């Protein structure tokens, strides 16, 4: 299992995160969540601090998710989705239907 390494480290070019080429399906899902979350935060004009407080999620956990430095748990993604009122988890194939 590749979870010993952060998702971004499974890319050929980790510096290209969140647009790096990945083959691991779990890392692809995290990458899609990170891209969607980035877009939603920009669209809704929300800061990490504001999002963390509203979702009840640690700000550093959100920053690490966005940077591909962690494997987010289901509860974190669910809390973010609930607070932001948008789905973040990708559909089959690692892409989000709206992004």
SULMO-V569967 format. One record per pair of residues at least 12 apart in sequence whose ideal C-beta (glycine too) atoms are under 7 Angstrom apart, sorted by the first residue. I is the first residue (numbers start at 0). J is the second residue. Records with the same first field share a line. If there is no record, write none. Layout:
# SULMO-V569967
I->J ; J
This chain:
# SULMO-V569967
1->23 ; 25
2->70
5->67 ; 68 ; 69
6->26 ; 29 ; 30 ; 67 ; 70
7->19 ; 66 ; 67 ; 68
9->21 ; 23 ; 26
16->66 ; 67
17->30 ; 33 ; 34 ; 67
24->93
27->93
28->89 ; 93
29->67 ; 70 ; 71
30->67
31->89 ; 93 ; 94 ; 95
32->64 ; 71 ; 76 ; 87 ; 88 ; 89
33->64 ; 65 ; 67
34->98
35->87 ; 95 ; 98
36->64 ; 65 ; 79 ; 87
37->65
38->98
39->83 ; 85
43->83
47->61 ; 62
50->82
53->82
54->78 ; 79 ; 82
55->78
56->75 ; 78 ; 79
60->75
76->88
